[in-house]
Amino acid sequence: MGGINTLEPELPQDVAVLQGMIRELLATHQAQQRQIDQLTHRLDLLLKRVYGPRADQLDPRQQLLFTAPPADTPLPLPSPPEPEVTTTTVKQNGHGRRKLPENLKRETEVIDVPESVKQAIGGTWQQIGEEISEKLDYTPSSLFVRRIVRPKYVVRFPDTQQPDELKIAELPPEALPKSKAAPGLVADVVVSKLVDHLPLYRQQQRYTRQGFAISRSTLCGWLAEAAQVLTPLWRLHQAHVLAADIVHTDDTPVPVQDPDRKHCRTGRLWAYVSRHGTVFDTTPDRSRAGPLNFLDGFRGYLQCDAYAGYDELFRRSQGTVIEVGCWAHARRKFVEAEKTSPRAAHEAVARIKQLYAIEHEAKESAAAERLSLRQEQSVPLLSSLQVWLDEIALTALPKSPLGEAVTYARNQWTALNVYVTDGRLAIDNNLAERAVKPFAIGRKNWLFFGSDDGGRRLAQLASFTATCQQFGVNPWTWLKETLTLLPITPANQLATLLPVPPQFQSPAEN
């Protein structure tokens, strides 16, 4: 039986051959070490995504975000509370439509027949009763029942043979006529979910504590109906946002439950931000068809990341849509390279920091002054940075973090330089990135969209709450007033309902 030494390969005796083998082994070792460094870097990034501030882990115990019923199905009425959360005992009538609890405060609004109508009809008006309808309403931190009282009259004409008539004031048009929820309550559900990132099951718990248990399916139905009635206003809002000649766009992944799969698939939420407001869109995937369709007809500057899906848009536009790059995105890649190439990465970050220092100095300046400062100070820095990037590209390994950062900056160089040609442009796309950030935060609570339709409806509602925040408008107040005014607003005056300054209510304003 041979010893262990018999398993070792025989080494040649020739020194030159041995030196060649050593060189090959060293080259192999260096290549493997580079691969280890690359994989370690990728692992660090993945761990940061999983366990860092952007963690997005699904918990099967959580409920769906927005499993809304189809638009053509009747919306559910409030369901009876489950036994363990029942706070009031109400006798059920007929098919489960229950009375609103007596323990809630009532606010009474009397809608009477106008005096002018009474005088025009003439006769003696004697009240013979009242027609009372009730809706569950909401003011911040409390539920109450809004009671609407409409006196009923019998009109008699004693001096004529004219028969008696029954008169009662008509109810004003309502945005949600089939719902037990008044505009204030619907506005609270929307704002709680999209601004406060409160899932429906937690809203349900809160309303139960306030005296009335509302099922999650009912809350979901209210959200769906609100999105449906606001759709015409959302389409108008989309046109107004894209009427500006500078638009920022970004996207973020969103898990979407797929009925044909056991696990969620990844959909996409897109943000489009201009000085006219913010509008969101959703797509089943990240194909270029999403932004191509949404931005159809847009003309102007489009500030975005280097997503290849935009390239077809720029090509088709024949120069009418100009790509503006994002220096925050470029800087981020060098920050990620600091661990493996600290010296070069630090220098790149320092050079980019100089560009941002100029922007900070010009922050309060008019566009013309900002443009002049950029031409005087930023352009020379960019020229120097370009030369430095070309030099680093000669030695940086293409697949290393530094190599990828350099390649990104050089490939995007034209787009990254556009901002110095117009004082109105921003140095980065942080405006759009901030718009999608709340969805990253909200995802930790609501976890995923229940369907593509549910995601689309949520995006439409979020377009309004985000625009409210953009212009300092209270989203709850705006939603409550808009849901009240929408049924009585002519189609040609819908723009007056948008939560934007008056000068942005016309698409002609850029």
Secondary structure, DSSP 8 states (H G I E B T S, - for coil): ---GGGGS----S-HHHHHHHHHHHHHHHHHHHHHHHHHHHHHHHHHHHHHSTT-----TTS--S-----TTS---------GGG--S----BTTTB----TTS-EEEEE----HHHHHHH-SEEEEEEEEEEEEEEEETTEEEEEEEEEEEEEEE-TTSS---EEEE------SSTT-SB-HHHHHHHHHHHHTS---HHHHHHHHHHTT----HHHHHHHHHHHHHHTHHHHHHHHHHHHTSSEEEEEEEEEEE--TTSSS-EEEEEEEEEETTEEEEEEESS--THHHHHHTTT--EEEE----GGGHHHHHHHTTSEEEE--HHHHHHHHHHTTTTSHHHHHHHHHHHHHHHHHHHHTTTS-HHHHHHHIIIIIHHHHHHHHHHHHHHHHHS-TTSHHHHHHHHHHHTHHHHHGGGG-TTS-SS-HHHHHHHHHHHHHHHHH-SBS-HHHHHHHHHHHHHHHHHHHTT--HHHHHHHHHHHGGGS-GGGGGGGSSS-GGGSSTT--
